[in-house]
């Protein structure tokens, strides 16, 4: 579905979203638009290969529509899954597009006539297949993707959670047991 001339929207460029941008860059020829509320994550998205990245604010849906000539994104990946990001996904998806909910927050996309464009599909994903995992590991081995990780000692776990809550982690936070 993400062939040349199509657009992918990545909502949330944090722990998983930054990997999503890289996978889209490595595996498709789609234009990649990334949005986030954190300025550092917006910059990170551009470093990772997003074609456009900007704030996920009240003007985000309009900017996505402008960048897609009014069509909207062919595939929207919501790596947050909160109500505001689900609403953004709903308002930016193109006719016959897809919304893929990856984030595990409490957001929902109401599906029905007049709630999403015609022929839109919405999926909630939690895991890929074993073969997809092997492909991702191979892409990482070849350097096509890199997982940003900040490690914390076990006694610093509260700091990791505070920084996650504050949105100041670049990539994934990993708590490592003390030996």
C-alpha angles and dihedrals in degrees: 000000000000100000128146110302095031129108133223121197118205113198111197119019098203132105097337102013093065087058090047091057090052094047091050090050093048098042107032142040093220124127107256121217117184128191131185139155092233116081091209090055090050090054090045091054091055091048089053095053108273110152092215131013130176145146120303093229138127090293096049097094092050091049091051090051091049092050091050097047090252095304101102129222119317091216126019118197112197107198092174105049096199124137094259093049093045088052090050091051090050093049096047105042117110127233107282089013131134133240114203114193109205101154116088101218124115100271121126136191112219109221123204143087111324093008099085131010116275119284094013116150124206122202133183112208130188105167141008128227124275090253090053090051089052089051092051092049090050091050089051092047090054092047095247090124132024125195112222107221133180112196124211129189115241092255089054094055092109089057090051090053092046091051092046089053091047092048095237099123114107104217119326128358112220122189110208120204115244115244 
